Amino acid sequence: MAVELISEIVQKGGQDFALVDANNIRGGFYQVTEMSERDAIPDKRKKNGMLCFVLNDPDKVFTYQWLNGYWIKAQLGGGGGGDGDTRVEIVSTPEELANRVDLERAGQIVYIESTDEVLFWSNKDKWSSFDHIKIQDTEPVDDDAVWINTSQKSLPQYTNPDLATIIEAVEALRKLVNKHEYAFTHEMSSGGFENSARLDMMKAASPLEPGTETESTAAEEYPEYTEYETPNLKHLAIKAGTYSSLLENTRNFVNNELLWCTDTKQLYIMSNGSLNWINKSGSGGGTEWDPSVLDELDTIGFVTPSGQTYRVKIENDGKMVIYKKEMDTPQTKPTGGQEDPSGWVYVTSLFLQKLYINSIYCGGLTSNEHSYNYCSHHFVELSNLTNEDINLNGLSLQYATEGTQWQVLPLWGTIKAQSTFLIRGAQCSVMDANTTKIKVKTYDMEWRDSSGNLMKFDNNKSKFYLTWGTTPSTVRNPYSNADGNYRVSLGYIDLVGFNKENAESSDTIDASENKPYTYLSTDKLFTKYYAMDPVSQATKALDKRNNANDWYFVDLTKELVPSVEAFTPRASFENKNNILQQI
């Protein structure tokens, strides 16, 4: 509680010691040596209007005043006629400025460090920018702007020709800047043939009297300021791309635009809405067409009467493929993802959850077309358990053994709803031998390695990874359940890891959903336990997946019911479904 006094406090006997230190009272006037001492004054001793003198002030303000939670330069001037504090204040962020009500006084200038912005407190009781200057004859919509009215080029009762000249010059400069901004943002056009710098200079030249011509006139020379600017452009590049891309974007070109086809080596110019080929050889005129162009094309497009565009391409084996144009648009990159300290980008959800690796056969690395196995080819069969066709463009199937880099097959094509898609590798058995029970004669894609050879899959340990993207995975195992926290690589769809039965720890595959399936052999074909069956057990969540439980093998050495041949993988055009899977 407060101590009540009934008289003044004075030194006994007139001694010269201080009654109390000014720095120990609430409010008043403090004197400190360093800024840190000022900032350390307890809040309980602060009072609006109190002063503090700092001896070693690096900003040379020295005397500060406490106001609404901030130390400001003390207002020590006399009365209302003083100029006040015109010093530019520096704040860190716009948020800090919003809390500095002490700075909200007419004419105060503030610099914001984070935004590199200078503001002033306007007579509208708000912070305004120096950049808001509008030069026009109509009042701007932005009422926070400084408006130079070009319709009134004089001050009241005073004609100011100098000001009018400045305004006109600024307006002309603004139009010039807008013109150049448009040129570099949208279109840089040279106009017609009459648009010539030399012609302009000739028109601006003074005529010479007959007989006074010299070898060189000023009109034929470039202006002085171009001495170090000619040429003033290092490169002028025209649009370039493939011929198919040219056809797709024809409607987006403007007249007189040059266009270069990188695959067909053809130069076109757009004229009146039509493409004109201008680098033709020979003397056949402007309507000749060189059929050799077709030899450089990857695809050819056709439009049906209904407006649907189809494309045609040829596979390596000469097979013609006809497909909708939309299939050339890849799957959109999945969103989200977090990065762990190792750089692995992971998510906790699946991409295209009901797209699966359905069945696999690994014929071994030493087998070939002269070997005797129970299946004719290495293969991977995918299945789509959704009710919609899935465009595989933008996805990939990846394969590796332990300690090797992932090999990537960029997928292309459509896997039909409730059906399959077959990827065939190298032949690993004599096709017509009686012992070859599974004959893989059809396929959607063939998988070749970097050397162009059809792929072979190891029958000791192998891993297969289905994902978005067409670059090799940067991690050996894109599926992790460390400490019960289930995480997968961004774009993860499906993964299966195999190794042979009773394998030593050193021979166990290093990637799988939880545990690998441990019965890998050339005598067995592997398939999902609920193959082609859209029941909930077949479409498991991320944390419920386990290769050891989700797969089973078909023993190709035995006579089974249904027959072993019923497990032959099928291409998409064969329309394999759940019923056919069980027959």
C-alpha positions as CSV (number, residue, x, y, z in Angstrom):
1,M,0.0,0.0,0.0
2,A,1.0,3.6,-0.5
3,V,2.9,5.5,2.3
4,E,1.1,8.8,3.1
5,L,3.2,11.9,4.0
6,I,2.1,15.1,5.6
7,S,5.1,17.2,4.6
8,E,8.1,17.5,2.2
9,I,11.0,15.1,2.2
10,V,14.3,16.9,2.7
11,Q,17.9,16.0,3.5
12,K,18.6,16.0,7.3
13,G,21.0,18.8,8.3
14,G,21.1,20.1,4.7
15,Q,23.3,17.4,3.6
16,D,24.0,17.0,-0.2
17,F,23.0,13.3,-0.8
18,A,20.1,12.6,-3.3
19,L,16.8,11.7,-1.9
20,V,15.9,9.3,-4.8
21,D,17.4,8.3,-8.2
22,A,15.3,9.7,-11.0
23,N,15.7,6.3,-12.8
24,N,13.8,4.6,-10.0
25,I,10.5,6.5,-10.2
26,R,7.4,6.2,-12.4
27,G,7.4,8.7,-15.3
28,G,9.5,11.8,-15.0
29,F,12.9,12.2,-16.6
30,Y,15.4,9.4,-16.9
31,Q,19.1,9.7,-17.8
32,V,20.9,6.6,-19.1
33,T,24.2,6.0,-20.9
34,E,23.2,3.4,-23.5
35,M,20.1,2.6,-25.7
36,S,19.9,-0.8,-24.1
37,E,19.4,0.8,-20.7
38,R,16.5,2.9,-22.1
39,D,14.9,-0.3,-23.5
40,A,15.3,-2.1,-20.2
41,I,13.2,0.4,-18.2
42,P,10.4,-1.8,-16.6
43,D,6.9,-1.2,-17.9
44,K,5.7,-0.4,-14.4
45,R,7.9,2.7,-14.3
46,K,6.8,4.0,-17.7
47,K,4.1,6.6,-18.2
48,N,2.9,8.4,-21.3
49,G,4.8,11.6,-21.8
50,M,7.9,10.6,-19.7
51,L,11.3,11.5,-21.0
52,C,14.6,9.7,-21.2
53,F,18.0,11.1,-22.2
54,V,20.5,8.6,-23.8
55,L,24.1,9.8,-23.7
56,N,25.5,7.5,-26.3
57,D,22.7,7.6,-28.8
58,P,24.0,6.4,-32.2
59,D,21.1,8.2,-34.0
60,K,21.9,11.5,-32.2
61,V,18.4,12.0,-31.1
62,F,19.4,11.9,-27.4
63,T,16.0,12.8,-25.8
64,Y,13.1,10.4,-26.3
65,Q,9.5,10.4,-25.1
66,W,7.3,7.4,-24.2
67,L,4.0,7.4,-26.1
68,N,1.5,4.6,-26.5
69,G,4.1,1.8,-26.2
70,Y,6.9,3.3,-28.2
71,W,9.9,5.6,-27.7
72,I,9.7,8.6,-30.1
73,K,11.8,11.7,-30.6
74,A,10.8,14.1,-27.8
75,Q,8.7,17.0,-28.9
76,L,10.6,19.8,-27.1
77,G,9.6,22.7,-29.4
78,G,7.7,25.6,-28.2
79,G,3.9,25.7,-28.7
80,G,1.9,25.0,-31.7
81,G,4.0,27.0,-34.1
82,G,6.9,24.5,-34.3
83,D,7.7,22.3,-37.1
84,G,7.4,19.2,-35.1
85,D,9.4,16.0,-35.9
86,T,10.1,15.8,-39.6
87,R,12.6,13.0,-39.3
88,V,12.0,9.9,-41.5
89,E,11.0,7.0,-39.3
90,I,12.1,3.5,-40.1
91,V,9.9,0.5,-39.3
92,S,10.4,-3.2,-40.1
93,T,7.1,-4.3,-41.5
94,P,3.6,-2.9,-42.4
95,E,2.2,-4.6,-39.3
96,E,4.6,-2.6,-37.1
97,L,3.5,0.6,-38.8
98,A,-0.1,-0.2,-38.2
99,N,0.6,-0.2,-34.4
100,R,2.6,3.0,-34.5
101,V,-0.2,5.4,-33.8
102,D,2.4,7.9,-32.5
103,L,3.6,8.4,-36.1
104,E,0.1,9.3,-37.4
105,R,0.7,13.0,-37.7
106,A,0.5,15.2,-40.8
107,G,3.6,15.2,-43.0
108,Q,5.2,12.2,-41.2
109,I,7.4,10.1,-43.6
110,V,8.0,6.5,-42.9
111,Y,10.3,3.9,-44.6
112,I,9.2,0.2,-44.4
113,E,12.3,-2.1,-44.6
114,S,10.5,-5.4,-45.6
115,T,8.6,-3.9,-48.5
116,D,11.2,-1.2,-49.5
117,E,8.4,1.4,-49.5
118,V,8.2,5.1,-48.5
119,L,4.8,6.4,-47.2
120,F,3.5,9.7,-45.8
121,W,0.6,10.5,-43.5
122,S,-1.9,12.4,-45.6
123,N,-4.6,14.9,-44.7
124,K,-7.1,12.0,-45.2
125,D,-5.8,10.4,-42.0
126,K,-4.2,7.5,-43.8
127,W,-0.8,6.3,-45.0
128,S,-0.3,7.2,-48.7
129,S,2.3,6.2,-51.3
130,F,4.4,8.6,-53.2
131,D,3.9,6.3,-56.2
132,H,0.2,7.2,-56.5
133,I,0.5,10.0,-59.1
134,K,-2.2,10.1,-61.8
135,I,-1.7,12.4,-64.9
136,Q,-5.1,12.5,-66.7
137,D,-8.0,14.8,-67.5
138,T,-10.5,12.8,-65.5
139,E,-10.6,12.2,-61.8
140,P,-9.0,8.8,-60.9
141,V,-11.0,6.1,-59.2
142,D,-8.2,5.7,-56.7
143,D,-8.9,8.5,-54.2
144,D,-5.6,7.9,-52.5
145,A,-3.7,9.3,-55.5
146,V,-2.1,12.6,-56.3
147,W,-4.0,13.8,-59.4
148,I,-2.5,16.1,-62.0
149,N,-5.5,17.3,-64.0
150,T,-4.3,17.8,-67.6
151,S,-7.5,19.5,-68.5
152,Q,-6.5,22.5,-66.3
153,K,-3.0,23.4,-67.1
154,S,-2.9,26.6,-65.0
155,L,-3.3,27.5,-61.4
156,P,-6.2,29.6,-60.2
157,Q,-5.7,33.3,-61.2
158,Y,-2.2,32.4,-62.4
159,T,-1.1,31.0,-65.7
160,N,1.9,28.7,-65.3
161,P,3.3,27.8,-68.8
162,D,6.3,26.0,-67.2
163,L,4.0,23.7,-65.3
164,A,1.9,23.0,-68.4
165,T,5.1,22.1,-70.3
166,I,6.2,19.7,-67.6
167,I,2.8,18.1,-67.5
168,E,2.7,17.6,-71.3
169,A,6.2,16.2,-71.2
170,V,5.3,13.7,-68.5
171,E,2.2,12.7,-70.3
172,A,4.2,12.1,-73.5
173,L,6.8,10.1,-71.6
174,R,4.0,8.0,-70.0
175,K,2.6,7.1,-73.4
176,L,6.0,6.2,-74.7
177,V,6.6,3.9,-71.7
178,N,3.2,2.3,-72.2
179,K,4.1,1.7,-75.8
180,H,7.4,0.0,-75.0
181,E,5.8,-2.0,-72.1
182,Y,3.2,-3.4,-74.6
183,A,5.9,-4.2,-77.1
184,F,8.0,-6.3,-74.7
185,T,4.9,-7.8,-73.0
186,H,2.7,-8.7,-76.0
187,E,4.0,-8.0,-79.5
188,M,7.0,-6.2,-81.0
189,S,5.9,-5.3,-84.6
190,S,7.9,-3.7,-87.3
191,G,4.8,-2.7,-89.2
192,G,4.9,-2.2,-93.0
193,F,7.8,-1.8,-95.4
194,E,7.4,1.9,-95.3
195,N,8.3,1.9,-91.5
196,S,12.0,2.8,-92.0
197,A,14.4,4.7,-89.7
198,R,16.3,6.0,-92.8
199,L,13.1,7.3,-94.4
200,D,12.3,9.1,-91.1
201,M,15.7,10.8,-91.1
202,M,15.4,11.7,-94.7
203,K,12.0,13.4,-94.1
204,A,13.5,15.3,-91.2
205,A,16.5,16.6,-93.1
206,S,16.6,20.2,-94.5
207,P,16.6,20.3,-98.3
208,L,19.9,21.2,-99.9
209,E,20.4,23.7,-102.7
210,P,21.3,22.2,-106.1
211,G,25.0,21.6,-106.5
212,T,25.7,21.6,-102.7
213,E,25.3,17.8,-102.1
214,T,28.2,16.1,-100.3
215,E,29.2,12.5,-100.2
216,S,27.5,12.1,-96.8
217,T,24.7,14.1,-95.3
218,A,23.5,14.3,-91.7
219,A,20.2,12.9,-92.9
220,E,21.8,9.6,-93.9
221,E,23.5,9.1,-90.6
222,Y,22.1,7.6,-87.4
223,P,21.6,9.9,-84.5
224,E,24.5,10.6,-82.2
225,Y,23.0,8.7,-79.3
226,T,23.2,5.5,-81.3
227,E,27.0,5.5,-81.6
228,Y,27.3,2.8,-79.0
229,E,23.8,1.3,-79.5
230,T,24.0,0.1,-83.1
231,P,23.2,-2.8,-83.2
232,N,20.9,-2.5,-80.2
233,L,19.7,-6.1,-80.1
234,K,21.9,-9.1,-79.7
235,H,19.4,-11.7,-80.7
236,L,15.8,-11.7,-82.1
237,A,14.4,-15.2,-81.8
238,I,11.2,-16.3,-83.5
239,K,8.7,-18.9,-82.2
240,A,9.8,-22.5,-82.6
241,G,8.4,-25.9,-81.9
242,T,7.3,-29.2,-83.4
243,Y,5.1,-29.4,-86.5
244,S,2.3,-30.9,-84.5
245,S,2.4,-28.1,-81.9
246,L,2.3,-25.6,-84.8
247,L,-0.9,-27.1,-86.0
248,E,-2.4,-27.1,-82.5
249,N,-1.7,-23.4,-82.0
250,T,-2.4,-22.0,-85.5
251,R,-5.4,-19.9,-84.2
252,N,-3.1,-18.2,-81.7
253,F,-0.6,-16.7,-84.2
254,V,-0.9,-13.1,-85.6
255,N,-0.4,-11.9,-89.2
256,N,3.2,-11.7,-90.4
257,E,4.6,-13.9,-87.5
258,L,7.5,-16.1,-88.3
259,L,7.4,-19.7,-87.1
260,W,10.1,-22.4,-87.2
261,C,9.4,-26.2,-87.0
262,T,12.3,-27.8,-85.2
263,D,11.5,-31.4,-86.3
264,T,10.6,-30.7,-90.0
265,K,13.0,-27.8,-90.5
266,Q,10.3,-25.7,-92.1
267,L,9.8,-22.0,-91.8
268,Y,6.3,-20.6,-91.9
269,I,4.8,-17.1,-91.9
270,M,1.2,-16.4,-90.9
271,S,-0.7,-14.4,-93.5
272,N,-4.5,-13.7,-93.4
273,G,-5.1,-16.5,-91.0
274,S,-3.2,-19.1,-93.0
275,L,0.2,-20.7,-92.6
276,N,2.5,-20.2,-95.6
277,W,5.7,-22.4,-96.0
278,I,8.4,-20.0,-97.1
279,N,11.7,-22.1,-97.1
280,K,10.6,-24.6,-99.9
281,S,13.3,-25.7,-102.3
282,G,12.8,-25.8,-106.1
283,S,10.8,-23.5,-108.3
284,G,7.3,-24.9,-107.8
285,G,5.9,-21.6,-106.4
286,G,4.0,-21.1,-103.2
287,T,1.6,-24.0,-103.4
288,E,4.0,-26.9,-103.6
289,W,4.0,-29.5,-100.8
290,D,6.9,-31.7,-99.9
291,P,5.6,-35.2,-98.9
292,S,9.0,-35.9,-97.2
293,V,7.6,-33.8,-94.3
294,L,5.5,-36.7,-93.3
295,D,8.7,-38.7,-92.6
296,E,9.6,-36.4,-89.7
297,L,6.2,-36.5,-87.9
298,D,5.5,-38.5,-84.7
299,T,1.8,-38.3,-85.2
300,I,-0.9,-37.2,-87.8
301,G,-4.2,-35.7,-86.7
302,F,-7.7,-36.2,-88.1
303,V,-10.9,-34.4,-87.2
304,T,-14.2,-36.3,-87.2
305,P,-17.5,-34.6,-88.5
306,S,-18.5,-34.3,-84.8
307,G,-15.3,-32.2,-84.1
308,Q,-13.4,-34.9,-82.1
309,T,-9.7,-34.9,-83.0
310,Y,-7.9,-38.3,-83.4
311,R,-4.3,-38.9,-83.8
312,V,-2.4,-41.7,-85.5
313,K,1.1,-43.0,-84.7
314,I,3.2,-46.1,-85.4
315,E,4.7,-48.3,-82.8
316,N,8.2,-49.8,-83.1
317,D,6.8,-53.0,-84.5
318,G,4.9,-51.1,-87.3
319,K,1.5,-51.4,-85.5
320,M,-0.8,-48.4,-86.1
321,V,-2.4,-46.8,-83.1
322,I,-5.4,-44.5,-83.3
323,Y,-6.3,-42.5,-80.2
324,K,-8.0,-39.4,-79.0
325,K,-6.0,-36.2,-79.0
326,E,-6.6,-35.8,-75.2
327,M,-4.4,-38.8,-74.5
328,D,-1.3,-36.7,-75.3
329,T,-2.1,-34.5,-72.3
330,P,-0.2,-36.0,-69.3
331,Q,-1.7,-36.5,-65.9
332,T,-1.5,-33.4,-63.7
333,K,1.2,-33.4,-61.0
334,P,-0.2,-34.3,-57.6
335,T,-0.2,-31.5,-55.1
336,G,1.2,-31.3,-51.6
337,G,4.2,-33.1,-50.2
338,Q,6.7,-32.5,-47.4
339,E,10.4,-32.9,-47.5
340,D,12.4,-34.8,-44.8
341,P,16.0,-34.0,-43.9
342,S,17.3,-36.4,-46.6
343,G,15.4,-34.5,-49.3
344,W,12.7,-37.2,-49.8
345,V,9.4,-35.6,-50.7
346,Y,6.6,-37.6,-49.2
347,V,2.8,-37.6,-48.7
348,T,0.4,-39.6,-46.6
349,S,-2.2,-40.3,-49.2
350,L,-2.4,-42.4,-52.4
351,F,-2.6,-41.1,-56.0
352,L,-5.1,-43.0,-58.2
353,Q,-5.8,-45.4,-55.4
354,K,-7.7,-48.0,-57.4
355,L,-5.0,-48.3,-60.1
356,Y,-2.9,-51.4,-59.4
357,I,-0.1,-53.7,-60.5
358,N,-2.3,-56.8,-61.1
359,S,0.1,-59.7,-62.1
360,I,3.8,-60.3,-62.8
361,Y,6.1,-62.9,-64.2
362,C,9.9,-62.8,-63.7
363,G,11.6,-65.2,-66.1
364,G,15.2,-64.6,-64.8
365,L,18.1,-62.7,-66.2
366,T,19.7,-65.6,-68.1
367,S,16.6,-66.9,-70.0
368,N,15.9,-66.2,-73.6
369,E,13.7,-67.3,-76.5
370,H,15.5,-70.7,-76.5
371,S,14.8,-71.4,-72.8
372,Y,12.1,-73.6,-71.4
373,N,9.9,-71.8,-68.8
374,Y,6.2,-72.0,-68.1
375,C,5.6,-68.5,-69.4
376,S,6.7,-67.2,-72.8
377,H,7.6,-63.6,-71.7
378,H,8.4,-61.4,-68.8
379,F,5.4,-59.2,-68.2
380,V,3.7,-56.7,-65.8
381,E,-0.1,-56.4,-66.0
382,L,-1.9,-53.4,-64.6
383,S,-5.6,-53.2,-63.5
384,N,-8.1,-50.4,-63.2
385,L,-10.7,-51.0,-60.5
386,T,-12.5,-47.7,-61.1
387,N,-15.5,-47.0,-63.2
388,E,-13.7,-44.6,-65.5
389,D,-11.0,-45.0,-68.1
390,I,-7.6,-43.7,-66.9
391,N,-5.1,-41.9,-69.2
392,L,-1.7,-43.3,-68.4
393,N,0.3,-40.5,-70.0
394,G,2.5,-38.8,-67.3
395,L,2.7,-42.0,-65.2
396,S,5.5,-44.6,-65.2
397,L,6.3,-48.2,-64.2
398,Q,9.8,-48.5,-62.6
399,Y,11.8,-51.7,-61.9
400,A,15.0,-52.5,-60.0
401,T,16.8,-55.1,-57.9
402,E,18.4,-54.3,-54.6
403,G,21.2,-51.8,-54.9
404,T,20.5,-50.8,-58.6
405,Q,19.0,-47.7,-60.1
406,W,15.3,-47.7,-61.0
407,Q,14.7,-48.3,-64.7
408,V,11.8,-46.3,-66.0
409,L,9.1,-47.1,-68.5
410,P,7.0,-43.9,-69.3
411,L,3.5,-45.2,-69.8
412,W,1.2,-44.2,-72.6
413,G,-2.3,-45.3,-73.5
414,T,-5.6,-45.8,-71.8
415,I,-6.5,-48.5,-69.2
416,K,-10.2,-49.1,-69.5
417,A,-12.5,-49.1,-66.5
418,Q,-12.6,-52.5,-64.7
419,S,-10.0,-53.8,-67.2
420,T,-6.2,-54.3,-67.7
421,F,-3.2,-52.9,-69.5
422,L,-0.3,-55.3,-70.4
423,I,3.4,-54.4,-70.5
424,R,5.6,-57.2,-72.1
425,G,9.3,-57.7,-71.7
426,A,11.8,-60.1,-73.2
427,Q,10.9,-63.6,-74.4
428,C,12.1,-66.2,-71.9
429,S,10.7,-69.5,-73.3
430,V,10.1,-71.2,-76.6
431,M,6.7,-70.0,-77.6
432,D,5.3,-73.2,-79.1
433,A,6.8,-75.6,-76.6
434,N,4.2,-77.8,-74.7
435,T,5.8,-76.7,-71.4
436,T,5.1,-73.1,-72.1
437,K,1.6,-72.8,-70.6
438,I,1.2,-69.0,-70.6
439,K,1.7,-67.6,-74.0
440,V,1.9,-63.7,-74.0
441,K,1.1,-62.9,-77.6
442,T,-0.6,-59.5,-77.2
443,Y,0.4,-56.4,-75.3
444,D,-0.2,-52.7,-75.0
445,M,3.5,-51.7,-74.6
446,E,6.9,-53.3,-74.8
447,W,9.5,-52.4,-72.2
448,R,13.1,-51.9,-73.4
449,D,16.1,-50.9,-71.4
450,S,18.5,-48.0,-72.2
451,S,20.3,-50.2,-74.7
452,G,17.1,-50.9,-76.6
453,N,16.9,-54.5,-75.4
454,L,13.6,-55.9,-74.1
455,M,13.6,-56.0,-70.3
456,K,14.3,-59.1,-68.2
457,F,13.2,-59.4,-64.5
458,D,15.4,-61.1,-61.9
459,N,13.9,-64.3,-60.4
460,N,15.8,-63.9,-57.1
461,K,14.6,-60.5,-56.0
462,S,12.7,-57.7,-57.9
463,K,10.7,-54.7,-57.1
464,F,8.1,-52.8,-59.2
465,Y,6.9,-49.3,-58.6
466,L,3.9,-47.6,-60.2
467,T,3.9,-43.8,-59.8
468,W,3.2,-40.4,-61.3
469,G,6.1,-38.8,-63.2
470,T,8.6,-40.3,-65.6
471,T,11.9,-39.7,-63.8
472,P,13.6,-42.5,-61.7
473,S,12.7,-42.5,-58.1
474,T,15.4,-41.0,-55.9
475,V,14.7,-43.4,-53.0
476,R,15.2,-47.1,-52.9
477,N,11.9,-47.6,-51.0
478,P,9.1,-45.2,-51.8
479,Y,6.9,-46.8,-49.1
480,S,7.8,-46.2,-45.4
481,N,6.1,-47.2,-42.2
482,A,8.8,-46.1,-39.8
483,D,7.5,-45.8,-36.2
484,G,4.0,-46.5,-37.5
485,N,4.0,-43.3,-39.6
486,Y,3.0,-44.4,-43.1
487,R,4.5,-42.2,-45.8
488,V,5.0,-42.6,-49.6
489,S,6.7,-40.7,-52.3
490,L,4.7,-37.9,-53.9
491,G,2.7,-39.5,-56.8
492,Y,2.8,-43.0,-55.3
493,I,0.3,-45.4,-56.8
494,D,1.5,-49.0,-56.1
495,L,4.6,-51.0,-55.1
496,V,5.4,-54.7,-54.9
497,G,8.7,-56.3,-53.7
498,F,9.6,-60.0,-54.3
499,N,12.4,-62.3,-53.2
500,K,12.9,-66.0,-53.3
501,E,11.6,-68.4,-50.6
502,N,13.8,-68.8,-47.5
503,A,16.1,-66.1,-48.6
504,E,18.9,-64.9,-46.3
505,S,18.6,-61.4,-45.0
506,S,21.2,-60.2,-47.5
507,D,19.0,-61.5,-50.3
508,T,15.8,-59.8,-49.2
509,I,14.5,-57.1,-51.5
510,D,14.9,-53.6,-50.1
511,A,11.5,-52.1,-51.1
512,S,7.9,-53.3,-50.6
513,E,4.6,-52.4,-49.0
514,N,5.4,-53.5,-45.4
515,K,6.8,-57.0,-46.0
516,P,7.9,-58.5,-49.4
517,Y,6.3,-61.5,-51.0
518,T,8.8,-64.4,-50.6
519,Y,8.0,-67.0,-53.2
520,L,9.8,-65.6,-56.3
521,S,10.6,-68.3,-58.9
522,T,10.3,-68.9,-62.6
523,D,7.8,-71.7,-61.8
524,K,5.3,-69.2,-60.5
525,L,3.2,-66.4,-61.8
526,F,2.2,-63.8,-59.2
527,T,-1.1,-62.0,-59.0
528,K,-3.1,-59.8,-56.5
529,Y,-5.0,-61.8,-54.0
530,Y,-8.2,-60.0,-55.0
531,A,-7.3,-59.6,-58.6
532,M,-9.7,-57.5,-60.6
533,D,-12.2,-57.5,-57.7
534,P,-13.3,-54.1,-56.6
535,V,-14.3,-55.2,-53.0
536,S,-12.9,-53.2,-50.1
537,Q,-10.3,-55.9,-49.4
538,A,-8.8,-55.2,-52.8
539,T,-8.7,-51.4,-52.5
540,K,-6.8,-51.0,-49.2
541,A,-5.8,-47.8,-47.6
542,L,-2.1,-46.9,-47.3
543,D,-1.6,-48.2,-43.8
544,K,-3.4,-51.5,-44.6
545,R,-1.2,-52.6,-47.5
546,N,1.2,-55.6,-47.2
547,N,2.8,-57.4,-50.1
548,A,3.1,-60.6,-47.9
549,N,-0.7,-60.7,-47.6
550,D,-2.0,-59.0,-50.7
551,W,-0.3,-61.3,-53.3
552,Y,-0.4,-65.0,-54.1
553,F,1.3,-67.3,-56.6
554,V,0.0,-69.5,-59.3
555,D,2.1,-72.7,-59.5
556,L,2.6,-73.2,-63.2
557,T,3.9,-76.7,-62.7
558,K,0.6,-78.1,-61.7
559,E,-2.8,-78.7,-63.3
560,L,-5.2,-76.3,-61.8
561,V,-8.9,-75.6,-61.9
562,P,-9.4,-73.2,-63.5
563,S,-6.6,-74.0,-65.9
564,V,-3.2,-72.3,-65.7
565,E,-4.0,-70.7,-69.1
566,A,-6.8,-68.7,-67.4
567,F,-4.1,-66.5,-65.8
568,T,-2.7,-65.3,-69.2
569,P,-2.4,-61.5,-69.0
570,R,-4.5,-59.5,-71.4
571,A,-4.0,-56.3,-73.3
572,S,-6.5,-53.5,-73.0
573,F,-8.3,-54.2,-76.3
574,E,-9.1,-57.7,-75.1
575,N,-11.4,-56.2,-72.4
576,K,-10.4,-58.5,-69.6
577,N,-12.6,-58.1,-66.5
578,N,-13.3,-59.7,-63.1
579,I,-15.4,-62.5,-64.7
580,L,-12.8,-63.4,-67.3
581,Q,-10.1,-63.3,-64.5
582,Q,-11.8,-66.2,-62.8
583,I,-12.5,-68.4,-65.8
